[in-house]
């Protein structure tokens, strides 16, 4: 964490940094795909793709929500979508990465059984002294220093990095001490067989 927090307070920096991360992940996945023997088949499918068939499939899926390929051109279009998934699956935040997460969860449920608990966690970052300390520019941590409610919200909303860091910290504590994962003591819910967590998108 940089001491003067200049990047944390920049409104555009998180979007730029995340975009560059996605571009790097996409380029890395694309490069790895070119090294595979099947890349020649992928490139041929892309070059010979029937644009009219692809447009028709797109319109049907928009209207009906699903489509079952029957002709060879239609199957080729769906195979191209699968080829794209090979790249997009490694890109954080992509639709394919979310699809892979659902597959992981379904596989866990098939292997270990349905979860016994569904827990939603929303840490109170506006009011927690640790999050406020990370959001402010003060170098000394003073937990008894209480700001007015409006200033608390202002500091946290101006520094989304501090809010994300606090959220990650609280989730790690919950997993370790409440669930008992990688901990020397048993968790509050007993012995854990498995757990799976995702972050809900806001805004």
Buried (B, 14 or more C-beta within 10 A) or exposed (E): EEEEBEEBBEEEBBEEEEEEEBEEBBEEBEEEBEEEEEBEEBEEBEEEBBEEBBEBBEEEEEEEEEBEBEEEBBEBBBBBEEBBBBBBBBBEEBEBBEEBEEEEEEEBEEEEEEBEEEEEEEBEBBBBBBBBBBBBEEEEEEEEEEBEEEEBBBBBEBBBBBBBBBBEBBBEEBBBEBBBBEEEEEBEEEEEEEBEEEEEEEE
